[in-house]
Amino acid sequence: MEAQRLNKSITTYGHKLTQKALVAFSALCVEKTFAGGSVIFKPNQNDQSEYILLKGIARTFVLNTDGEEITLSFFEENTILPPCVIRTQNGKSLLYGEALTDCVFAQMNAGAFEALMIENIEVREFGNAVMRQELGNKVQKEIRMASWTAKERLEQFRKDFIMLENRIPHPMIASYLGITNVSLSRLRKFS
C-alpha cells in the first residue's frame, strides 16, 4: 500500500513516522473496500486484522438480549477501528463492525503489526497512542452514559462527530446515546 496514503491516519493520532518506519508499516497493509451496509467482522468470527479507515463511515455494535443493535462507536476517515487485542478473544471477534457508507480500509495482520511494534520504536509509540486513545474514548463514554443528560450526550456527539448526524440513520445515533429514537427526535427538535 502507498505509504503516504496512511500518513494522514497516523498523524491523526499525534504521531509522525520517519519515511523508513512509514514504508515498513505500509508494507503490512492491504487496501480493502467494503460497500455500505457490509459487515466487516462479526462475533465469533475469526479475525486477526487491524483496520485503518481511509475513506467512509463505519461503526461497531453489539446485539442486546432482545436482538436490538446497540452502537458502541462511530469511525470516520483516518481513524482506526478498535485494535484486535481488545476487539477479540481467543482470535474471535466480540462485536460487529459495519461499513455505513462505502469504505476503504488499510487492513493488516495483527500479529505482523505486533512484530513490527517490537522491532520499531516509532511504530510501537504509534500503536501505544492508539491504545491510549481507545481507552480514553471508552472511559469518557462510560462517564457520559452514567452521569450526563441525554441532551448533553447529544451535544457531545455533535462535537465529536461533526455532520455525522445528517449522514447516518438516527436509530444508530439513538442507540449510541443510550436513548430511544423518539427521544432523539424530540431532542433534535428543541436543540
C-alpha positions in Angstrom: 0.0 0.0 0.0 1.2 3.5 -0.7 2.9 4.9 2.4 1.6 8.5 2.0 -2.0 7.3 2.0 -1.5 6.0 5.6 0.4 9.1 6.8 -2.7 11.2 7.4 -4.3 8.5 9.6 -1.1 8.2 11.6 -0.8 11.9 12.2 -4.4 12.0 13.3 -3.1 10.2 16.4 -0.4 12.7 17.1 2.5 10.8 15.5 4.8 11.3 12.6 6.8 8.3 11.4 10.1 8.6 9.6 9.9 7.6 5.9 11.6 4.3 6.8 9.1 3.4 9.5 6.2 4.5 7.3 7.4 2.3 4.5 7.7 -0.7 6.8 4.2 0.0 8.3 2.6 0.4 4.9 4.2 -2.8 3.6 1.9 -4.7 6.1 -1.3 -3.1 4.7 -3.6 -4.2 2.0 -6.3 -1.9 0.7 -9.8 -3.4 1.2 -13.1 -2.0 0.1 -16.5 -2.6 1.8 -19.8 -1.5 0.3 -22.1 0.5 2.6 -24.1 -1.9 4.8 -21.4 -4.6 4.6 -20.3 -6.4 7.8 -16.6 -6.1 8.3 -16.4 -8.5 11.2 -18.9 -10.2 13.5 -19.0 -12.0 16.8 -17.4 -15.5 16.9 -15.8 -15.0 13.5 -12.1 -15.5 13.3 -10.5 -12.0 13.0 -6.8 -11.4 13.3 -6.7 -8.0 11.5 -6.2 -4.4 12.3 -8.3 -1.8 10.3 -7.5 1.8 9.5 -10.4 3.6 7.9 -9.1 5.6 5.0 -12.4 6.6 3.5 -16.1 6.4 4.6 -18.0 5.9 7.8 -18.1 2.8 9.9 -19.4 1.7 13.3 -19.0 -1.1 15.9 -22.1 -2.5 17.6 -23.4 -5.4 19.6 -26.8 -7.0 19.9 -28.6 -6.8 23.3 -30.6 -9.6 24.8 -33.7 -8.6 22.7 -31.6 -8.7 19.5 -31.5 -4.9 19.1 -28.4 -3.3 17.8 -26.5 -1.1 20.3 -23.9 1.2 18.6 -20.7 1.3 20.5 -18.8 3.8 18.4 -18.6 5.5 15.0 -15.5 5.9 12.9 -14.8 8.5 10.2 -11.9 8.9 7.7 -8.4 8.5 9.0 -9.4 6.7 12.2 -8.6 3.3 13.5 -11.1 0.7 14.5 -10.6 -0.8 18.0 -7.3 -2.8 18.0 -7.6 -6.5 17.6 -6.2 -7.2 21.1 -9.3 -5.6 22.7 -11.8 -6.4 20.0 -11.3 -10.1 20.0 -11.0 -13.0 22.4 -9.2 -16.2 21.5 -8.9 -14.9 18.0 -12.6 -14.4 17.5 -14.4 -11.1 17.3 -16.5 -9.9 20.2 -18.5 -7.4 18.3 -19.8 -6.3 14.9 -18.0 -3.9 12.6 -20.2 -2.4 9.8 -19.4 -0.1 6.9 -22.2 2.5 7.0 -21.1 4.1 3.7 -18.7 2.7 1.0 -15.5 2.3 2.9 -11.8 1.9 2.1 -9.6 0.3 4.8 -6.0 -0.4 5.2 -6.1 -3.9 6.6 -3.1 -5.7 8.2 -2.4 -8.8 10.1 -2.4 -8.0 13.8 0.5 -10.4 14.5 2.6 -8.9 11.9 1.8 -5.4 13.2 2.8 -6.5 16.7 6.1 -7.9 15.5 6.8 -4.5 13.8 6.0 -2.7 17.0 8.6 -4.8 18.8 11.3 -4.0 16.3 10.4 -0.4 15.6 10.1 2.1 18.4 8.3 4.7 16.3 5.6 2.2 15.3 5.4 1.0 18.9 4.8 4.5 20.1 2.1 5.0 17.5 0.4 1.7 18.5 0.5 2.7 22.2 -1.0 6.1 21.3 -3.9 4.3 19.5 -4.5 2.1 22.6 -4.4 5.1 24.9 -6.9 7.0 22.8 -9.2 4.0 22.5 -9.1 3.5 26.3 -9.7 7.2 26.9 -12.7 7.2 24.5 -14.2 4.3 26.3 -13.8 5.8 29.7 -15.2 9.2 28.6 -18.2 7.4 27.0 -18.9 5.4 30.2 -18.8 8.7 32.3 -21.2 10.4 29.9 -23.6 7.5 29.8 -23.6 7.3 33.7 -23.8 11.0 34.6 -24.8 13.2 31.7 -28.3 14.1 30.5 -29.4 12.9 27.1 -29.2 16.5 25.8 -25.6 16.8 27.0 -24.7 13.5 25.3 -26.2 14.7 22.0 -24.3 17.9 22.2 -21.0 16.0 22.8 -21.9 13.6 19.9 -22.2 16.7 17.7 -18.8 17.9 18.8 -17.2 14.5 18.4 -18.8 13.7 15.0 -19.4 16.9 13.1 -22.1 16.5 10.4 -22.4 12.7 11.1 -25.9 13.3 12.4 -27.0 14.2 8.8 -25.3 11.2 7.2 -26.3 8.1 9.1 -29.6 6.6 10.4 -30.9 8.2 13.5 -31.7 4.9 15.3 -27.9 4.2 15.3 -27.2 7.5 16.9 -30.0 7.0 19.5 -28.6 3.6 20.5 -25.1 5.2 20.8 -26.5 7.8 23.1 -28.5 5.3 25.1 -31.9 6.7 24.3 -34.9 5.8 22.1 -35.2 7.1 18.6 -38.3 9.0 19.7 -36.3 10.7 22.5 -33.6 11.6 19.9 -36.2 13.1 17.6 -37.6 15.3 20.5 -34.1 16.4 21.5 -33.2 17.3 17.9 -36.4 19.3 17.6 -35.5 21.5 20.6 -31.8 21.9 20.1 
